[in-house]
Amino acid sequence: MTPMTIRKASLEELAEINSVIELCVDGRPVTDRIKKLTLPSLRLEPTDFKFMEVWVSGIPISGVLGLQEIKEGTLLHSLYVDLEAGGKGIGSALVKQAIQSTRETNQHRLLVKSFAESVGFFEKAGFTPSDVLDYPYTLEMSLKASVPPLAESSAFSALSIKLEMG
């Protein structure tokens, strides 16, 4: 089995990144109208690379992670895994990258604004419900102490992720 590689994305990969996002949005369990209305706001733009760290997994790209520093901590802005690549640990590897990046920037809180259908994934990763941000499915992970054991476990690495976003 080839080891999973996570690397910082380049602006030249924007079209491929957005293709993964589009596939994930298309796979959401919502109406076509909701998909049509939300997709434009979820696609990444060139300006996003100026205020976010964007990480990707795979060649071709099968996972996307976007992180943004905000006053409350680090916002896990985007987490998408190609539906065909689900269940291979890509989502958990990207969460681990988010934890590492958050620590490297001396932030002590990792926040996510999740889709309703993705809350369980984040809770299994060690996130807990939060009211820090004004969003119905906000979760957070405190990084002041050690990482929750589940986020580091092999069971978590085997989780199947269909679609996540921050």
HELIX and SHEET records of a PDB file:
HELIX    1   1 LEU A   11  GLU A   13  5                                   3    
HELIX    2   2 LEU A   14  ASP A   26  1                                  13    
HELIX    3   3 ASP A   32  LEU A   42  1                                  11    
HELIX    4   4 ASP A   48  PHE A   51  1                                   4    
HELIX    5   5 LEU A   83  ALA A   85  5                                   3    
HELIX    6   6 ILE A   90  GLU A  104  1                                  15    
HELIX    7   7 ALA A  116  SER A  118  5                                   3    
HELIX    8   8 VAL A  119  LYS A  124  1                                   6    
HELIX    9   9 PRO A  149  GLU A  152  1                                   4    
HELIX   10  10 SER A  154  SER A  157  1                                   4    
SHEET    1   A 7 ILE A   6  LYS A   8  0                                        
SHEET    2   A 7 GLU A  53  SER A  57 -1                                        
SHEET    3   A 7 GLY A  63  ILE A  70 -1                                        
SHEET    4   A 7 GLY A  73  VAL A  81 -1                                        
SHEET    5   A 7 ARG A 109  LYS A 113  1                                        
SHEET    6   A 7 THR A 138  SER A 142 -1                                        
SHEET    7   A 7 THR A 128  PRO A 129 -1                                        
SHEET    1   B 5 ILE A   6  LYS A   8  0                                        
SHEET    2   B 5 GLU A  53  SER A  57 -1                                        
SHEET    3   B 5 GLY A  63  ILE A  70 -1                                        
SHEET    4   B 5 GLY A  73  VAL A  81 -1                                        
SHEET    5   B 5 GLU A 164  MET A 165 -1                                        
END                                                                             
